[in-house]
């Protein structure tokens, strides 16, 4: 089976189109009025032909305002159909798109925009759930290089100063579309785009703790699509649930892009909701879903989970975190076939794949086999001259590495961190430790100390620094660690040491974290006595000791019903 999948992947990789958006155009000719996208929140169904026309219209509009190949467009939007049109319009014209997490606060957005210098920024305004206008207004004060601020808001009286509403922005889009047909402006722009041109920037947290803009090209994503398509036996009859945020590589390059590549149907949710996800599966007869473990847990924990008809599911995939055998058994109850693999933002997603017919026991033993299109190797550390370390023999633990056309282009305008991630001979170092043998890839730990609440990478030092800065007159030392959580898989516990004679509460610490992304906030805060932070023999914070303490704290919280919940209560207890 593995060899057969590899041959399929190799054959597909030899016949790839050059541009992500070309696949939409291709299926618009072949499938025409068959459904490409179902927007679950509105019930709207978009055909392949309509999808392609919308992409071309958006592309024409982007060109008409002066954007060109190599320019960057940043977005802070949910997974609206219009957002997908915009993304694929950028692909078609050589414009690079950078979707940002909707939960970022003003300072975090400013950091991201300053790193990539976009020419345009598309963002939400006031919604029934939240008002993003104050955040963006704050961002606009310090950002001068963005030429076009476009607010996704129909009500003109709600548009913030300095921005244009989406209605006004799109007012002449039909005319621009018609004009482009005569001028062939979109066609000419498309002709300039090549397979190795950058098309997507996804911010990821690396070993330095600072969010880094990983730059992906068309080929990176398409090779990932090839692997996922072949690895998990996808086909053009599949209906995929797309319920991750567009800032997540799992959404934009895996769920969505692979379904488009395969010619299947994407059922999109604006924002993840456990109840809506299950309802979408039932209503639209979804056949394939791929989620991080935390989302499965949220769905399974719904009181009425068993009322949903999920019988259409044939294959479900998890990724991003380790899971227990019990978790795998629950997955098997959900669908006849389950799978997983190892992937990362820097490879546009999955690079290894378990066999589609693998048992729970087999999946529990490994995280998949490599694909010929993205060779896997276990290596010694990178050499001082920047070349890859030696490849280690079967079964020996080292750093998990990948090579081939799926390896990203590098971090945008960051040669130093790029050189740490990609050797001079093209080997991508993942930062993860493991071994590889006849049973597949075995994960042994993280070389980079990151926490993954809900599948999002959080570097503890970022949170430590934030708390220290916000409470500079009260906090002497702070250390955040990851702890097991039944819903999030990992949650953050902050150990905080105040200065002598200073009064400090857990709630003060939690309040100090309200202006960072929600997934970066501690779920529980422990206030230590002054001088109470445990140190190791070299006077650094003893993280192993804190992890041991955390296990006891969690057990106590569980007895009280204050852990393993998807809510944040007093003092930071989830």
N, C-alpha and C positions, 0 to 999 in steps of 0.2 A: 504493500500500500504506500509506504513512504517513498519508494523509488518511482512508483507511478505518479504520485503527486509532484515529485521533483521534476519529472519529465514534462508534465503539464505546465508547470511553472516556467521551465526553460523555454518551452515552445511559445508560451504567451509573451515572455520577455523579449523574444526575437521579433515580435510583430507589434510592438507598442506604437501607439500614436504619440506625437511629440508634446501635445498640450492637453492638460486635464480637461479643458472645456471641449476638446475635439470629440470626446466620448458622448457628450450630450448631443452635439451636432450629428454624430453618426447614428445614434438611436432615434433622433428626430426624423431621419430618413427611413430607417428600418421599421421602427415601432409606431411612429406618427402619433395617433390618438390614444395609444395605450398609456396607462398612468405611470408617471415617473415619481411624483411626490403627492402624498396626502398630508395636508396640514390638519392634524387632529383637533387642535384648538378651535378652528373655524369650520372644519368639515370640508374645506375646499380641496378639489382634486385637480392636479396640474398634469397635463399630458406632456409627453416628450417634446412634441412640436411647440407647445406653448412655453415650456421651460426654455427651449433654445431661443425662441423669439424674445423672451424676457431678458435673457443673458445678453443678446445682441443689442437690445434697447438700452440696457444699463451701460453696456460697453460704449455705445455711441455717445451717451450722455457724459460719461467720464472723460472721453476724448474731447468732447466739446468744451469742457471747462479747463482744458489745458493739461490734463494728466497724460503721462506718457510712460513708455516702458522704463522700468527701474524706479519709478516713483513708488511711494509707500502710502497705502490707505489703512488707517487704524479704525477699528470698530469696537464699540461697547454696546452690543445688541444681543437679544435672545435669538433663538433659532427660528426666526421668521422666514417665510418663503422668500421675501424680498432680500433678506440678508444672504441667503444662498445665491440668489440672482447676482447680487453685488460681488460676492466672492468669486463666482465663476466668470463674471464679466472682467474682473481683475486678471484672472488666469488667462483669459482669451487675449487680452491686450498687453500682457507683459508687466502689468502693474502688480506690485507685491502687496498682499493683504495681511494684516496683523490683527486677529481678533483678540480682544482683551477680556479678562474675567469680569463679569458684571458686578462682582462683589468687591472689587478694588475701590479703595477710598481715594480722595483727591491726591494725596502725596504719592501714593502708589501709581496712579495713572500718570502723574507728572513724570515720575521716574521712567516709566515705560516709554512715554512719548519723547522724552529727552534722549533716550537711548537710540531711537530709530528715526526720529525727525520726519514724521509723516507729512505729506502735503495736504491730506484731508482726514477728517475725523468724523465718523458717523456714530451717533450716540442716542440713547433714550432720553425722553423728557419726563413728564409727570405721568405715572401709571397708577392703576388702582392699588398696586402693591407698594410702590415706593416712588419718591420724587428724586430724580437724578439731576435736576437742574441746579441745585445749590452746589453739588459736587463739581459739575462741569464748569459752572461760573467761576468757582475757585481755581480750577485748572487753567481756564482761559487767561487769568490775570498774569500768569507767569510763562505762558507759551506764545511765542510770536511767529514761529515758523509754519504753523498750520494755516494754510490759505483758505480752506473750506471747512467750516463747522456746520455739519448737517444734522439737525435734530429730527429723529423719528417721532413726529408729533403732528397730527392733522390740524389741531386747533391753533390758528395763527396767533391768537392772543396769549398762548402759552410758550411761545418761542422766546428763548433768552436773547439778550442783546449780543450782537456779534455773530449770531447763527442764522441759518436759513432753515425753514421747516421743510420736511420731506415733500409736502404737497407742492410748494413753490419750486423746490429742486427738480421735481419730476414733471412740472407743468408742461414743458416742451419735449418730453422724452419721446413721444410718438413721432413728433416732427424730426427730432434728431435721428430716430431709427430710420424713418423714410429717407432722410437726407443721406444717411450713411450708406443706404442701399445704392444710391446713385453715385456717391463719391467713393464708395468702397473703402471708407476710412477704417472701419473695423477689420475688414479683410486685410488691408495693408498692414495694420498694427499686428494682426495675428501672424502674418508672414515673417515678422521680425523675431518672433518668439521661438526659442529652441528648447530642447528637452532638458538641458542642464541649467537653464536660466532660473534664478530664484523666483518663487511664486508665493510662498507662505512663510510667515514668521510666527512661531509659537514661543511664548515666554516659559522658560522652565527654570527651576531652582537647582543649582548645582552645588558642588562642594565648597565653593566660596561663600555661599549663602545669599548672594545677590541674584535676583532674577536675570536670566540670560536669554537674549533673543536668538533662539535656534532658527537658522535659515534653511528652509527646505526648497528643493527644486521639483519640477514636474516629475522627473524620473524617480526621485526618492519616493514620492507618493505612489506612483504607478507600480513600481516594483513591490511596494508593500501591498498594494491591491492585488497584484499577481499572486503573492504568497498567501494572502488571506483567502482569496478566491479558490486557489488550488488546495491549500492546506485544510480548509474546512468545507470542501465540496459545495461551494455556492454556485447558484445558477440564475438565469434571468427570470425564473418563476418565483424566486424568493422575495418575501416582503420583510424588510428590516425595520425594526423600531430604532429610531434615532432620538435618544433622549438625554444625551450628555451635552454640556455646554459647548458652543463652537470654539471657545478658547482652549478646549481640551483636545489633545491629539486623537483621543479615542473617538471623538465625534467627527472631526473635520476630515481626517485622513483614513479612518477605519470604517465606522458605521456608515457615514454618508458617501465618502468617495468610493469605497469598495462596492457598495450597492449600485452606484452610478456606473462604475467600471463594468460590473456584471450585467447591467441592463435590467436590474430588479426594481422594486418599488420601495421608496423611503417613506416611512410614516414618521413625521417629525412632531415633536413636542416643543413648544416655545421655551419652556423651562421644565426641568425634571419635577415630576410629582408621582409618588408611588401609585396612588389610586388611578391617575390618568394613564400611567404606563400600562397597568393591567387592563384597564378599560380599552385602551388602544389595541392591545394584543387581541382581545376578545372581539372587538368591533370590526377590525380590519384583517382578521385572520393572519396575524403576523407569524412568520415561519422561523425567523432568526432574530435573536437578540444578543448583544454583547454589552456587558456592564462591568463596572467595578464592584467588588463584593459588597460594599456598603449599601449600594442601591438594591441589590437582591435582598439584603437584610431588611431594609425599609419596606419592601413589598411583602416579604414573608410575615412581617410583624403586624401587618394590617389586621384588625379584628375580623374582617370579612374576606380575607384572602381566598378562602376555599370556595367562595361563591362564584369566582371568575372562571369562565371557560377558556382554558389555555391549551386546549387540545390541538390547535393549529401549529404549535411550536414543534419544530423538528430538531433544532440545534440551538443550544445556548452556550455562550462563551463568557468567561470571566478573565480579567487581567488586572495588573497593577499592584496586587497584593497577594501575600500567602494566605491560604485558607486551610481549614481543618478537614479531616475526613468526613465529619458530620455535615459540614457545609456542602461538600461534594455530593453527599447522599441526597440532600435537599434539592440540589440542582438536578440530579437524576430523576427525582420525582416530578420535576417541572417539565422535562423534555426527554425524549429517548436518547438523544446524543448530546454530549457535553464536551467542551474543550477549553484549553488555555494555552498560554505561551508567554514568552518574555518579549517585551517591547519597550521602547523608550521614545521620547520626543525626538531625539537625535537620529533615529532611524525611521521616523514617520509612523512608528507603531510596531506591530508584531514582527519578530524575526525568527521565532521558533514556534512550532505547532505540535500539539499532541495529535495522535491519530484519531480521526473522526469516530472510529469504532472502539476507542480505548475504554476500558472499564474504570470504575472509581479507583480501584486499587492501583492501576497503571498510572492514572493521572496524579495520584497522591505521591508516586515515586519520583516523578520528574516534571519539568515544565517544558517538555517538548523537544523535538528534533530540529536541527537547522535545515534551511532550504539551500539548494545549490545556488540560488540567485543572491543569497546573503550569507556567505560562509561564516560559520562560528568557529572561534578558537579560544582556548584557555591559555593565557600568556603570563609570563613574568612581567614586572613593571616596565614601563617605557624606559628606554635607555637615555642616558644623559645627552646624547646627540640628537634626540627627538625621534629616533626610529623605534619600531616595536620591539618589545622584549621577546625572548624565545618562546615558541609554542611548547606547552607542557604536555606530557603524555596522558593517555586516557586514564581517567580517575583521579588525577592529581589536581588539587585545588589551586586556583590562581584567579586572575581577573578575567571576567567574561568580555570577549571582544568580538566585533563583527567587521566585515569588509564587504566590498562590492558597491554597486550603484545605489543601494538603499541608504548608505551612510550620508548624513547631511553635509551641507556645504561649509558649515562652521557657524560660529556665533557672530551675528551682525556687528561689523566694525570692532571686533575684539580678537585680534590675532593671538594674544597671549593665552586666553582661555581656550581658543580653538586648538592651539598647539598642545594643550594639555589633554584635549579630548580626542584628537586625530593625529596619529603619528605621521612622520614625513613619508612613510610608505603606505599610507592610506588605511591604517587600522584604527577603528573606533573603540576607545576604551570606555566601557559603560559605567565604571565605578562600582560595579557589583562583583562579588566574589562567588565562585562556584567551580564545579567540575563537570566533565562530559564523558560519558561512556556508552556502552551498548544500550542502556536503558534511557538515554537522553541526557538533558541538562539538569543539573542539581544545584539549586540555589543555596549558598552557604552564608550569605550576609551582605551587608552594604559596606563598601569601602568608604563611601561618603556618608556621614552621619545625618540622615534626613528622617523626618517623621512624615507619614502619609495618612493624615486623617481624610476619610472619604476619597482616597486615591490621589489627593493633591499633595505635591511635595512641599514640605515646609522645613526650612533650615532653622534649627533651634536658635542659632546665634542671632538671626534677624529678630525673633520675638524677644530674646533676652535684651538685645540692644534697645528695642522699642520701649520695653518696660523700664529699663534703666534711665532712658532719656526722659520719659514722661514723668517719672517719679524720682528725679535725680536727687532731690533733697531728702528722700526717705529710704531709697533702696541702696544697700551696699553691694549686694550680689544677687544674681538670679540665674537659675538653670532650668531650662525646659527639656523634658524628655517625653518619649512616646510610651504609651501604655495600652495594653489590650482593651478593646471596646467591642461589644457584640454588634453594634450598629455601624460605627465608623471604621471598624477593624483596628485602627489606632486612634487614640485621642491624646491630647497634650495635657500634661500636668506641669505646672510651674512651681518650683521651689524658690521662695523669695526670702532673702535675709535682709531685715531692716538695719539701719544704723542704731547703735545703742541709744536708748532713751527716746526712740521715735515710735509713735503709735501708727500701726499700719494694718489694714484689714484686707481680707481676700477680695471683698467687693471693690475696694479702691483699685486693686490691681486689675480686676476684670473691667472696670470702667475705663482704665487707661488703655485698654485694648480695643475699645469700641471703634476707633478710627483705623483699624487694619482689617483685612479681609476676614470674614467670619470663620473660614476654615483654619486660619492662623491663630485664632484665639484659644487660650487655655480652656479646657473643660473643667479643670479643678485647680485651685490655688492652695498651696501649703505655705503658711507663714512660719518661718523658722525663728528661733531665738537668735539675737545678735551673736555672731561668731559660730552659729550652728551649721553652716554649710559644710558638708563633709569634704575633705580634701585628701588627695592621694599623696604618695611619698614625694612627688615632685611639685607639691603645693598647687595642683590643678584640681578643679571640681571632680570628685569621685562619682562619675556617672553610673558606674555599676552599683555603687551603694544606693544611689537615688532610685535606680530601677528596682532594686530589692525592696526598698521602703515603699515604692509605689504599688507593688503587688499587694502588700498588707493594707494600704490605704484603700485600694480598689475593693478588696474583699469586704472591708467595713462599710464602704459606700453601697455595695451591692446588697448587703443585709438590710440597709435602710431604704433600698429602692431608689438610690440616687446616682446610679451609674447605668451604662448600657441603654441610655435613652436618647432620643433625638430632640431633646429640648435643653436649653440652658437655664438653670434655675439660680437661686441665690448664691452669691459667693463663687460663681463659676462652676458649680457642680452640675454635671450633665446627667 
